[in-house]
Amino acid sequence: THEFHDSDHKLKVLLMVSRFGHCLNDLLYRWKIGALPIDIVGVVSNHFDYQKVVVNHDIPFHHVNVTKANKPQAEARLMDIVEGSGAELIVLARYMQVLSDEVCKKMSGRIINIHHSFLPSFKGANPYKQAYERGVKLIGATAHYVTEDLDEGPIIEQDVARITHAQSASDYVSIGRDVESQVLARAVHAHIHHRVFMNGNKTIVFAASPGSYASERMG
């Protein structure tokens, strides 16, 4: 089957972030200069760290505190924000809370996450520490659709950076964050331009048009 899309329609996107702001700041910058043609309808966070940054961009900021005790209520509020804003895509820009199976199913194919490792290697909360301890020569990042299986969703985009024995664990983090930002931006760009097609638990990602911003790797 073929799908037809209005080329002038800007996808309504809701961003979510916790305490690491590099991906959020990168997406906001690309959006501001017109490199990422989306309609950012809001930013949701379980912290207040980036409230000022978001408000300064004239974007609605929503603080949604999440604890084990209130998670169902917090997610109900999240879905209210999604429905109220008309969000068509959620981007987890280093949002560190795990979404429930219910939310993942409801928004299937419409949530993109950035994982700070080259999946399937080094899953979990501290992949750079794991990579440093193993002495790897490449570190990377993976953007994928979110499913009920943590960090197992269809992969949209990946990239790596080469490192050496002379670099410290903090260097790994710094280099890795640059890779994360670029990988997430490219994944979002591919999604909003309808270049990503699901094929089971895999994706087929068509190349960007020659001469487009994405074809220059969005670096």
GITA-V487358 format. One record per backbone hydrogen bond with DSSP energy under -0.5 kcal/mol. CO is the residue of the C=O (numbers start at 1). NH is the residue of the N-H. E is the energy in kcal/mol with one decimal. If there is no record, write none. Layout:
((CO | NH | E) (CO | NH | E))
This chain:
((5 | 7 | -0.6) (6 | 9 | -1.4) (9 | 11 | -0.6) (11 | 13 | -0.6) (11 | 39 | -2.8) (12 | 88 | -3.0) (12 | 89 | -1.4) (13 | 15 | -0.5) (13 | 41 | -2.0) (13 | 42 | -0.8) (14 | 91 | -2.6) (15 | 44 | -2.9) (16 | 93 | -2.3) (17 | 46 | -0.8) (19 | 21 | -0.7) (21 | 25 | -3.0) (22 | 26 | -1.9) (23 | 27 | -2.4) (24 | 28 | -2.6) (25 | 29 | -2.1) (26 | 30 | -2.5) (27 | 31 | -2.5) (28 | 32 | -2.4) (29 | 33 | -2.1) (30 | 35 | -2.0) (30 | 36 | -1.4) (31 | 34 | -0.9) (36 | 38 | -2.0) (38 | 40 | -0.7) (39 | 13 | -2.7) (39 | 41 | -0.9) (42 | 15 | -2.3) (43 | 62 | -3.0) (44 | 17 | -2.1) (45 | 64 | -2.7) (48 | 51 | -1.7) (50 | 54 | -2.4) (51 | 55 | -2.8) (52 | 56 | -2.4) (53 | 57 | -0.6) (54 | 57 | -1.2) (54 | 59 | -1.6) (55 | 58 | -2.1) (60 | 43 | -2.2) (61 | 63 | -0.5) (62 | 45 | -2.4) (62 | 64 | -0.7) (63 | 65 | -0.5) (67 | 71 | -0.8) (70 | 74 | -2.8) (71 | 75 | -2.7) (72 | 76 | -1.8) (73 | 77 | -2.1) (74 | 78 | -2.2) (75 | 79 | -2.4) (76 | 80 | -1.8) (77 | 81 | -2.3) (78 | 82 | -2.5) (79 | 83 | -2.6) (80 | 84 | -2.9) (81 | 85 | -2.2) (82 | 86 | -1.1) (82 | 87 | -1.5) (89 | 14 | -2.8) (90 | 92 | -0.6) (90 | 112 | -2.6) (91 | 16 | -2.5) (91 | 93 | -1.2) (92 | 94 | -1.7) (92 | 114 | -1.1) (94 | 18 | -1.2) (94 | 20 | -0.5) (94 | 96 | -0.6) (100 | 104 | -2.3) (101 | 105 | -2.5) (102 | 106 | -2.4) (103 | 107 | -2.3) (105 | 108 | -1.3) (107 | 110 | -2.6) (110 | 90 | -2.9) (111 | 146 | -2.2) (112 | 92 | -3.3) (113 | 115 | -0.5) (113 | 144 | -2.2) (115 | 117 | -2.0) (115 | 142 | -2.4) (117 | 119 | -1.5) (118 | 121 | -1.8) (126 | 130 | -2.0) (127 | 131 | -2.8) (128 | 132 | -2.5) (129 | 133 | -2.4) (130 | 134 | -1.6) (131 | 135 | -0.9) (131 | 136 | -1.9) (132 | 135 | -0.7) (137 | 163 | -2.5) (139 | 161 | -2.9) (141 | 159 | -1.5) (142 | 115 | -3.4) (143 | 156 | -3.0) (143 | 157 | -1.6) (144 | 113 | -3.0) (148 | 150 | -0.7) (149 | 152 | -2.1) (154 | 145 | -2.5) (157 | 143 | -3.0) (159 | 141 | -1.9) (161 | 139 | -2.4) (164 | 167 | -1.6) (168 | 172 | -1.9) (169 | 173 | -1.6) (170 | 174 | -2.2) (171 | 175 | -2.9) (172 | 176 | -2.7) (173 | 177 | -2.3) (174 | 178 | -1.3) (175 | 179 | -1.8) (176 | 180 | -2.8) (177 | 181 | -2.2) (178 | 182 | -1.8) (179 | 183 | -2.7) (180 | 184 | -2.7) (181 | 185 | -2.0) (182 | 186 | -2.2) (183 | 187 | -2.2) (184 | 188 | -2.6) (185 | 189 | -2.4) (186 | 190 | -2.3) (187 | 191 | -2.3) (188 | 192 | -2.8) (189 | 193 | -1.2) (190 | 195 | -2.8) (191 | 194 | -1.9) (195 | 197 | -0.5) (195 | 206 | -2.8) (197 | 204 | -3.0) (199 | 202 | -1.3) (202 | 199 | -3.1) (203 | 205 | -0.5) (204 | 197 | -2.7) (204 | 206 | -0.6) (209 | 212 | -2.2) (212 | 216 | -0.6) (213 | 216 | -1.1) (213 | 218 | -1.1) (214 | 217 | -1.9) (216 | 219 | -0.9))
